[in-house]
């Protein structure tokens, strides 16, 4: 992607005269943070922007995925980027393992697909984590959800860790350009890039994971090959696969993730780019255990017939034209077809819930740079149209005979959503001020195929935001922002949107204030946040069939801190890198009989602490991750229920260790070995669906990995 850059010879020297700023004072400020982050050490080694240069301004649609070093350094909000080398060093076997190390982010496996490759369960700042319903999750800047408006829950998440080049997490100040469901920020998974140099570049990886319980073992493999041809065409093929089982009995799974990326330079200033992709998964899901079953054997499977499966076919194409030094135009179009199904035991029957989705999107954007007095303005105007169609069906089959019953429900869903936005990044002196507004117009219908009723609803919402950054010096950025986010009424809630119960979109107002230090050796950040989440849509307890109302309100506030320090390469501790993060979150219910109590399934305290040491071809990594206790219900019940679905969830700490060896003479080729959950700490969570009960966490896992570059 192209970016616009502007040299500013009149940049006020008092703000950028770093020779007059005592570095020791800044370091002392950073080290005064409570305990502090992972995943930005790659930024720490980046050269600071020249004191007379206005930092690169990313104006293309994929601004979350490119220009990371400068944009993160000056970004006016809490933001973390995890690069591929950081992922490899962590020893992570899944996306959830990586996300646990990011400040403010918690992974909640409280679903019937916990531990499988089907779903993604990410909660930000105490917001609900089951199926990641409160965050805008993107894949290469395109919404990942099967239906971003109608079903934003990632019960089916078509993304593989081995195909990821970077994970960009914006926890605030991004609601104008991206939505809906952006209360919990924006998460962009960026796949590996097409090489920019001629000649073929490629690598292949094989990893085996062996769990110390239930005989669990699986294999992960990936391959990448790409090239930039002389005729202007760039191509890359990505493949990632998984087969084997997890740490529960009968927990087999298979994954295939394939992508073909392309880019063609039409003129020196314009290009066409895009991707074709296919993803499929089948995963057995052992489900929850009762308290007695868990005590007898937490790794057993009492539901060997249960599984989730799905597939997705997708295509996107974009056109980018950097018209001049002050103008840029981009348009992207994407289409995907998704299918996902849960098959769960219920008495003598298997319950099947197949769902199909078709989503079409188009997003044009235009940016114009101009000067007014002593300020520079980058005004971006954008529009997005998304059209969603789909069907959700429910039927049973007999376990004994396999005979299928007539469907008990069938609904056709449609959403047409228009979003327009405008924002202006105003740069003058050391200030960066970005006001913006997004307007959403959404028309949704849900048709009961078996019984006839049609449930229509219109949602319209204006979403203003304002972010401010002050570049105190080359290394230190102070920032604050305010934004309004929302979540529209979803497909399964539309049945309840009748005249006497007019559901309206969920709305949240988020404010942040913080500081970020970035120099060659030290990265540090502290952010205070406050989220007022009003009119949440909740299911009325005990209602059957389900009734939803705008009855919920919560408040989320806290502090996120992060630090990463690389010792001087010329010093006695050369090669040593220390990192840590700590987050305190308080998420309280504000309505109903449980007002004042914690929301379920989040921890008030989380942290990661670690060290890396590199010497010659060898590298060593030791890290630990911790989360405090959680509750499983709104009443914050402590005592455990017999079915295992309710009660306190104790906190826990796990340790990971890894060693890697770069093969001399073979650049990029290496061998890795490690142990996750080094002490074999036993921990668990609880489910909230029909597979109710206790879910044991991953036991000790030993892995070996080899990577060859060609």
N, C-alpha and C positions, 0 to 999 in steps of 0.2 A: 504494500500500500504506500502511496505517496503521502508526504507530509509537507506542510508549509513552514518555512523558516524565515525569520526576519531578524536582521542585524539592526541593533539600536545603539548608535554611537553616543546618544545623549542620555544613556541610562545613568541615573543619579549615583555617583560614586559613594556617597555616605552609606548607602544600603549594602553595597557589595565590596567594601574595603575590608576584606577578611584579614588583612595583615594587622588591622587595628582591633580585631576581635580575638580575645585570648581563647585559644582552642581548649585550654585546660578547663575553663569555666563551662564551655559547652559540653565537654565530656562529663564533667561533674554533674551537670543537669541531667544528662542521659542516664548516668549510672544511679541517679537518685530515684529512678522509677522503681516501683515496688518489687517486681521481679519481671523480667520482660521477655522476642518473637522469633519465630522460625521463618525460614523461607525467603528472606530478602538479602541473604548474604551475597548473592550474585550482584545485587545492586551496590553493595558496600565497596566493591573493587572498581566500580565505574568512575571514570574521570569526571570531576565536577564540570558543570557548564561554565563556559568562559564568562567572566564578570560583565562583559559588554554585550552579551548575546541574550536576546529574548528566547526562552527555551522553545524547542520544537513544539508546534501545536498540531495535534492530530485532528483532522477534520473529516476523515473518511468514516464510513459506517462501522468499520471494524476497529474503532479507536481503542477498544478494550484489549485488543490482541496485538497491537504493534506500538512501536515507540515507547516500550515499557520503561526503560531506564529514566529518561527525562520526565515522562508523564507521571510516573509514580512519585518521583522526587518532589515535584511541584503540585501534585494532585491535591485539591482542596477538600480532602475527606479521608476517612480510614480506608486503606487499600493495601492488599498484600498480593504479591505475585510469586508463585512457586514455579521455578523452571525445572526442566527435565533433569539437570544434574542434581538438583536438590531432591527431587523425587527418588532418583537412583540411590543417593546417599542415605536416604531415610530407611531403606529396606521395605518400603510399603508394598503390600501385595494387592491392595485395592484402593480405589479413590477415597473411600472412607478413612483409610489409614492416613492418607495425606491431609485430608481436611481437618482431622482431629488436632493437627499441629498449628492451625491458623487461629490467631486471636479472635475471640468472639464467635467462633464457629463450633458447633457441637454436632456429633453424629449420633443419631438416636435410632437404634435398630429395633424399635418396638413395633414391628410389623410381621405378618405371617411370612414375608419373604426375607426376614433378617438373615444375614449371613450368606445370601445368594447374590448372584450377579444380575438379578432382575431389576431391583429397585435402587433408588438413591434417597437416603434419609438424612438430610442436612437441615439443621436448625441454626439460625443466626440470632444472637442476642436474646435467647430465651423464647423465641418464636417456635411454633410447632415444627418438629423435625420429621415426623412420619411422612414419607414421600415428598419432602421438600416443598410444601405448598405455599410458602410465604416468600420465596425468592424467585427472581427472574433468572432462570438457568439457561445459558446459551451454549451452543456448540459452533465454534467459528463465527460467533456473532449472530447466529440464527436460533430462535427459540427451540429448546430441546423437547418440551412437553408435547405429547401427542396432540393436544388441543390446548394452546396457551390460555384461552379464555374459558372454554367449557370444561376441561379437565387438566389443570396445571399440575396435579399431583404426579410425581415421577414414580408411580408404581411399576412403570416400565421405562428404564433409562438406557437408551442406546449409545453408550459411551464406554470405552475401554482405556484403562490406565496406560497401557503400552503404546497407544497411538497418540498420547498427549504430549505436546511440547511445552505447554505452560498452562497454569491455572491462575486466573485473574479474579480476585474476590474484592468487589467494591461493597463496603458495608453501609455506605451513605453517599449522598450527592450524585445519584445517577438516575433518578426517577423520570427526568424529562425525556431523555432519549430512549429509554428502555422500559418496557412494561408489558402486560400488567403484572400483578403479584410481586411488586418490588419493595414491599415493606421490609423484607429481610435482605435487601440489597440485590446485587447483580453478581452472578458467578458465570464466568466465561471460560469454557474449556477450549483451548486452541490446539488443533491437531498439528502434526509435524509439517514443517514448511517445505515447499518445493525448493530445491537447491537453486542458487543464483549463478553458479559457476558451470561452465561446460563440462562434459564428461559425466559418466554415471557415478552416483554416490549411493551407497547402500549399507545396510547392516542387518544382522539377524540376532535374535536373542532367544535363549531357552532357559527356563527357570522351573525348578521342581520345589514344591512346598510340601513338607511332611509334618503333620500334626501328631503330637504324642498321645492323642486320645482317639478312640473309635476307628483307628486304622486309616484316618483321613489323609489323603495325598492327592495333589493335582499338579498339572503341568500348565505353564503359561508360555506361549511362544508368540513371537512377533517378527515381522520382516518389513523392511523399508527399502525402496529403491526409487531414485529420482534423477532427473537431469534437466539442464537448460540447454536446448538445442540452438544451433546457430540461426535457424529461421525465426527465432523469437518465441517458439513454443516451449513451455516448461511443463513437465509431467512428474507426478509422484504417485506411487502405489503404496498403500499402507494396509497391512493385515495384522490382526491380533486375534489369538484364540486361546481358549481355556477348555480343558477337559479333566475330569477326575471328580473328587468329592471334597467336602468340607470337613469340619470337626464334629459333625453329628452323624450317627448311623444313617445309612440310606440318604445321603445328601449330595447325590451326584449332580453335576451340571456340565453343560457344554455351551460355549460361546463362539461365534464367528463374527468378526467385525472387519469389513473390507471397505476401502475408500480409494477412489481414483481422483486425484486433484489435478487441475490444469490451469494454465495461465498463458495468455498469448498477447504479446506486445504489438498493438496495431500501429501506433506511432510512438515517438519518443515520450509523449505525454499521456498516452491512453493505453488501456489494456482491458482484456476480457479475462475473467477468472471464474472458477467454480469448482464443484465437486459432485461426483456420483458416489453413493454409498449404499451399503447393504449390511444389515445387522440381524442376527437371530440368536435366541437363547432359549434353553430349556433347563429348569432348575427345580429339583425336588426341595420341598420346604417342610422340614420336620415339625414346625409349629411349637406352641407352648406346652409346658409340662405343669401338672399339678404340683403342689408343695411336696407331696409324698413321692411322686415320680422323680422329681428333681433330687430329693434326698437320696433315693435309691441309686440313680444313675443319671446325672445331668446331661449326658451325651446320647441318651437313647432317643429313639424315634417311635412314637406311638401312632403316627399318621403316615405310614409308608406309601400310601396312594396319592398324597397331595403333591401338586407341582404347579409352577407357573411357567408360562411360555409366551414367546412373542417374536415378532419380526418387524423390520422397518425398511422400506425402500425410499430413498430420498435423492433429490437432485436440486442443485442451486446454480445460478449463473449471475454474475455481476459485471457491470461495466463501470470503469473508473477513468475519469479524464481530469487531469490537472491542467485546466485550461490555460492558466497563467500563474505567475507567482502569487496572485491574490484571489484566484478563483478555483474552485474544485466542484465537480459534479460526480455523483455516484448513484447507481440504481442497482438493486438486487431483487431477484425473484427466486422463490423457492417453493418446492412442492414435496410432500411426503405422504406415504400411505403406511399406516401402522396397524398392527393387530396384536392384541395381548389377551391372554386368557388365564384365569385361575381355575384350578380343579381341586376342590376340597371335600373331604369326607363329611357326611352328615347322616348319622344313623346307618341305614342300609343303602344309602344313595351317595353318589358323587355329585356335588353341585358344580355346575359349569357356568362361568360368567365370561363368555367371549365378547370382546369389544373391538370394533373397527373404527378407524378415523382416517379422514383425508383433510389435509391442511394445505392451503395455498396462500402465499404471502408475496407482497410486492412493496419495496421500500426505496423510493427516490429521495435523495438529499442534495442540497446545494449550499455551498459555503462561499461567502464573499468577505474578503478582508479589506478594510479601509481605515483611514486615519481621521480622527476628529480632534483638533487641537493637539494636545500632547498625548493622546491615547490612541491605541490600536485596537480595533474591534474585529473579531471574527464572528460573523453572524451566520448561523446555520439554520436553515429551514428544512424540515423533513415531514414526510407523510408515510404512513404504513396502513395497508389494507390486508386484513387476514380473513379468510373464509374457511370455516370449519364445518365439516359434515361428519356424521358417524352414527353408529348404532350400538346400543348395549342390550344384551340378551341374557336371560337367565333360564336354565333348564337343568333337569337331573337325568342321570343314568343309573340304572340298578347295578350295584356291585356284583350281584350274583349272576345276572343275565347279560348285562351290558345294554339292555334296552333303554332307549331314551323316552322321556316323557314329553308331552307338549310343553312349549315354553310357558313359564309362569309370568314373564314380563318381557316386553320388547319396546324399546323407545328409539325413535329417530331424533337426532339432535342437529341443530343448525345455528351457527353464529356468523354474523357479518360485522366486523369491527373496523372502524375508521379511527385513526389517531393522527393528529397533526401537532407539530411542536415547532418552537422557535427558541433559540438561546443565543446569547451574545457573550463571548469571552472578551472582556474589556481589560486591556493591559495598559497601565500607566505607572511609571516609576516602578516601585517594588510591589505594587498591588495587582492582583488578578481577581476580578469580580465577574461572576457569571450569573446573571439573572436568566430565567427561562420559564416557559409554561408549556404544558402538554394538555391537549383536549382529547378526550375519548368519547366516541359515540358507538354504542354497541347495541345490536339488535339480535336477540336470541329466541329460539323456539324449541320446545321439546314436545314431541308428538307421541302419545300413547298408541302404539300400533295395534294392540289387541282390543282396546276399549274406546278409542276415538278421541278423547280430549286433547286439545292443543294448549300448551302453556307458553304464552309469549311474554317477553319482558324487554324493555328498553332501559339501558343504563347510559347516562351522560355525566361526564365529570371533567372539571378543569383542575389541573394539578400544577400549581406554581412551585418554583424552587429558587433558591438563592445560595450561591457559594462564594466564599471570599478566602483568598490566600494572600499572605504577606511574606515576601521573600526577604527575611531579615538579613541573610547573607548567603554566600554560595551554598552553604550546607544546611542551614536551618530555615524551615518553612513553618509558619503558623497558619492555622486554617480554622474556619468555622463554616457551617452550612445549615440550611433549613430546607426541608422538602416535604411534599405531600404525596403519599403513595396510596394505592388502592388495590382491592381485589374484587373483580366482578362476581355476580351471582353465577354459580356453576351449573352444569347440566343436571346433576342429581338433586340440586336444590330447587330447580325451577317448578317442580310439582307443587311446592309449598307457596309459591309466589302468586297468591290469589288476592282478590279485592280486599279481604279482611286482614291480609298479611303481606303488605307490599314490601318485599325484600329490596334493599338498596345495597350498593357496593360497600364492602368494608373499606374504611378509610383510616390511615395512620399519618401522624405528623411526627417527623423525626428531626432532631437537632443534634449537632455534633460540634465539639470544639477540641482542638488538639494541636500537637506540634510534632514535626518530623525532622530528624537530623540524619544526614547522609554524607559521609566522606569516604575516603579510600578504605579506611580500616573499620570505621564504626557506622552502624545503622541503629537508630533508636527511634521509637515512636510512642506517644501516649495520646489516647483519645477518650474523652468523656462523651457519653451518648445518652439521649433521652427519647423514648418512643412512646407516644400516646396513641394507642390502638383502640379506636372506637367502633361501635356498631358491628362487631364481629358477628358473623353468621354461625350459629351453633344449633345442633340438633337438640330439640326439647327432650329432656330425660324421660324415658319410659314411653315415648310416642311410637305407635306402630299402626300403619306405616309411618315412616320417619317424617317428622315435621320440623322445619327449620325456621328460626326467627332471628332478627337482629337484636340479640340480647346481651352479647358479650362485650366487655371492655377490659383491657389490660394496660398496664404501664410497665415499661422496660427501661431500666437505666443501669449504668455501670461504668467501669473503667477498663480499657484495653491497653496493655503495655507490651513493648517488644524491644529486644536488644540483640545485636549481633556484633561480635568483635573479632577481627582477624589480626593476629599478632604480626608485627613487622617482619618482613621477609629477611631482613638483615640481622634480626635479634636472636637471642638464645632460644626463644620459643617459636621460631619460624615454622610455619606449617600448621600451627594450632589455631583453631577457630572455636569460639565459645558462643552459644546462643541460648536464649531463654525467652519465654513469654508468660504472662499472667493476665487473666481476665476475671474481673468480678462482675457478675450480672445479677440484678434483682428484677425478677419478672413477677408481678403481683396481679391478681384478679381484682377488678374494680367494681364488679356488679354482682348482684345475687347474694345468696346466703353464705357463699364462701369468699366474699370480698375481703381483701387483706391477706389471703393465703397465696402461696406460690402456685404458679401455673404448673401443670404436670410435665414431666419428662424434660427437665433442664437442670443443670448444675449451677449453683451460685459461683463456685470457684473452679477454674481450670488452669492448668499450666503445662508447659513443656520446657525441659532443661536438657541441654546436650552439649557435646564436644566432638569435634572432628580433628584428626591429626593426620597429616600427609607427610611422608618421608620417602623420597625416591619414588619407586613405582608402587609403594604401599599406601593404603589409606585405611584409617580406623575410625569408627563412629560408635559412640555410646550415647543413648538418649533415654529419657523417661517422660511419660505423659500421665497426667492425673486429672481426675474429675471428682467433685464432691457428690454427696448423696442427691437423689432425686425422689420425687413422689409420683405415684401412678394415677392419682385422681385429683379432682378439684378440692376435695376435703382434706387432702394431705394425710391420708390414713397411714398410720405406722404399722399396725398389726397386719400380718400376712393372711390373706384369704386362703381357704383350702384349695381353691382352683388355681392359685398362684398368680392370678391376674391383678391383684391389688396388694398394696403394702409398700413400705419404704424400700428403696433401691439403694443399697450402700454404695459409697464412693469407692474408688480403687485407683491404684497406681501400677503401671506396667513399665518394664524396661526392655529396650531393644539394643542389640549389638551387631556390628557388621565389620567385615574386613574385605578389602578389595585389592586386587593386584593387576596393574596394567602391564600387559605383556611387552617386554622390551622389543623395539624394532617394528611393532605392529600397532600403529597409531589408532587409538580408540578401542582396540581389542582388550578385553579384561575379563577376569574371573572374580566372582563375588560369593561370599558365604556369610550367613548370619543366623541369628536367633531372635525371633520376636516373642514377647512375653517371656523374657529370660528366666524369671523366677516361677513361671507357671502359676501366676496369680489367678484364682478362680473368682469370677465376677459374673453378673447376670443383669438382664433387663426384663421387662414384662411386655406382653403383647396387649393390644387394645382391640383386636378384631375377633372373628369367630374362632380363631385358633388360640384362644386366650390361655395364658399361663406364663411360666418362666422360660426365658431363653438364655442359655449359658453363653458366655463370651468365648472368644477364641483362646484355646490353651496355648502352651508353648509350641512354637512352630519353627522348624529348622529348614533353611532353604539354601540352595546352591544355584548360581546363575552364571551363564557364560554369554558373552557378547562378542561377535566378530564383525569387523568393519571391512568392507570390500569396495 
